[in-house]
Amino acid sequence: MTPKKYRKKPVEIEAMQLRADNAYDVAEWCGVTVTGSFGPDLKPIVPILNIPTLEGDMQARRGDYVIKGVQGEFYPCKPDIFAATYDEVES
């Protein structure tokens, strides 16, 4: 028996790219706290988010996208995978 082929269903998702200047906004959106390296003003220099996912805890680092899945779950995605998988939806 040979494997069948399947196509991923087109689903719109919400996502935010994690940067040093928006780390607290992304963390608040997905309900986690910011860890990593901080400057003397307590602004994140190298933000890290520890995100509980359906597969276990995963880390989002600067440049990664945080995606809200179809069941309301959050998970990180590397920028190259995000670019290969998703196109921005124009409003």
C-alpha positions in Angstrom: 0.0 0.0 0.0 1.4 3.4 -0.9 0.8 6.6 1.1 -1.9 9.1 0.1 -1.2 12.7 -0.6 -2.9 15.5 1.5 -3.0 19.2 1.2 -3.0 21.5 4.2 -6.3 23.3 4.7 -6.1 27.0 4.2 -6.6 28.5 7.7 -6.0 32.0 8.8 -3.9 32.3 12.0 -2.8 35.2 14.2 0.9 35.7 14.7 3.4 38.2 16.1 7.1 38.3 15.5 9.1 38.5 18.7 11.5 41.5 18.9 13.2 43.3 21.7 10.9 46.2 21.4 7.6 44.2 21.5 8.6 41.3 23.8 6.2 42.4 26.6 3.3 42.8 24.2 3.8 39.3 22.7 4.2 37.8 26.2 1.0 39.5 27.4 -0.9 38.3 24.2 0.0 34.6 24.8 0.0 34.8 28.7 3.6 34.2 29.5 6.5 36.2 31.0 9.6 37.5 29.3 13.0 36.0 30.3 16.4 36.3 28.8 18.9 39.2 28.9 17.8 42.6 30.1 19.5 46.0 30.0 19.9 48.3 33.0 16.5 49.9 32.2 15.0 46.3 32.4 14.1 46.4 28.7 14.8 43.0 27.1 17.9 42.8 24.9 17.6 39.1 24.1 14.0 38.2 24.9 12.9 34.6 25.5 9.4 33.4 26.0 8.7 30.0 27.5 5.5 28.9 25.8 3.5 25.9 27.0 2.3 24.1 23.9 0.2 21.0 23.2 3.5 19.2 22.7 5.2 20.6 25.8 7.1 23.8 26.7 8.9 25.5 23.8 11.0 28.7 23.6 10.4 31.6 21.3 13.5 33.7 20.8 14.0 37.1 19.1 13.0 36.9 15.5 10.7 33.9 16.0 7.0 34.2 15.3 4.5 33.3 18.0 1.4 31.8 16.4 -2.1 31.4 17.9 -3.4 28.0 16.6 -6.9 27.1 15.6 -7.7 25.8 19.1 -6.4 29.0 20.8 -3.1 27.4 21.6 0.2 29.3 21.1 3.5 28.0 19.7 6.7 29.5 18.4 7.8 29.2 14.7 11.2 30.0 13.2 11.1 32.8 10.7 12.2 30.7 7.7 9.5 28.1 8.3 6.9 30.9 8.9 7.8 32.6 5.6 7.6 29.2 3.7 4.2 28.4 5.3 2.2 31.6 5.7 1.3 34.6 3.5 0.0 37.8 5.1 -3.7 38.3 4.7 -4.7 41.8 3.5 -7.6 43.3 5.5 
